Amino acid sequence: MANPKIKSSAQTVKKSNATAGRKPAAKSLYSKADLEEIFRRFSIQRPEPKGELEHVNPFTLVVAVALSAQATDAGVNKATRALFAVADTPQKMLDLGEERIREYIKTIGLYRNKAKNVVALSEKLITDFGGEVPRTREELVTLPGVGRKTANVVLSMAFGQATMAVDTHIFRIANRLLLATGKTPDEVEQQLMKIIPDEYLYHAHHWLILHGRYCCKARKPECERCVIADLCRSPEKTWDIPAPLVELPAQVIGAEAAS
């Protein structure tokens, strides 16, 4: 079947406040039916996907996601278990102090700068937000060490909003599969938000991350284990027959997963 034609936008997107929120035309090579089927299969494979960063409340989630930049979730979890046991609020984190925070997270890359950011964001939460994590992207990105990706994760995982946090896995997957091509995470985010069917949008972020982490791996994708192998349009794919569509075992998050 021939690739569907991609409609171009009738207007030029201008870099101005008036048009900053406007979404560009989708660049996906997949038809609407293909997209529905891709995410339907992901929903059967993982009905309730979860993020793999340990946290106990919105504050510890903000800290964990900020710490995860250029680090693995497993590495962050190992460091933050003890940290969050003694400091699970902004005030407790401030009381702990930068030097002691560094001791807890020193196994994480860029830990010195990250410790400074944890202290600074804790202080800002207290002074500007009454110690509560804000519920809007615009406010979240004012916190030190919190960018758009972190804000989107928090909005999704802590407050149940349908967002698309484009991390390294999603950026790679979207471009590799030609699902949503872009040179920056923001470009990919805009494309994905436009093409993903509304009924699947809330979980789509985690489905794509987990697919990239455990199946469509960076160095060598395991195409024979892929439930969308027949639909995939990646030039890198090595298999055309989809894996059996069965629900995967429940995710094990936290200390149990490390044991």
Summary of the structure (lengths in Angstrom):
residues: 259
radius of gyration: 19.6
end to end distance: 47.8
largest distance: 62.6
contacts: 749
relative contact order: 0.14
helix: 50%
strand: 0%
